[in-house]
């Protein structure tokens, strides 16, 4: 099947498989080290991915039009092994793919700022996976170079407001989540699932992630979502 013929769920499934393969190679390494440029450890970063993809699967499954449903984040127990975390990541990745397959056409759920359709949710999940697997790989000293076409598909999204607020605000016109302004607000980065972190100039093939302003780096999970 040609790449252009793939559905968002099929494209995301490819990203999930790539992420699982890359992280699986690092199971024997020490995940207590810092994940690339993040303040998180590699373990915390993978734990964040599990929670994030679970949240992304829940929104379209619940057809929730507004902000993320007010639930506590999904946290691993202290005794969870690296293998447990990988199993959980593969499971929530599958959940998100199935949720996208079952979702109706057109905007199906909100992220607190804008209504996203199936393609938007697929790219959002893929973005999280590619960015944070790159973080973990950097922390473990392993190369990670996803296919350029995969990255180009992700970066073509107009609703990645964490990278380009102006473009996301324009895309949100007429699709703003109920009760939420269309223009992205920095305070919203404290919501669940947000990759609120400073990215350096990072290039995957022909896709470039724009740098973020200083002072917006990631903090450990306990301080990202106070009161949760």
Secondary structure, 3 states (H helix, E strand, C coil): CCHHHCCHHHHHHHHHHHHHHHHHCCCCCCCCCECCCCCCEHHHHHHHHHHHHHHHHHHHHHCCCCCCCCCCCCCCCCCCCHHHHHHHHHHHHHHHHHHHHHCCCCCCEECCCEEECHHHHHHHHHHHHHHHHHHHHHHHCCCCCCCHHHHHHHHCCCCCCCCCHHHHHHHCCCCECCCCCCCCCHHHHHCCCCCCCCCCCEEECCEEECCCCCCCCCCCHHHHCCCC
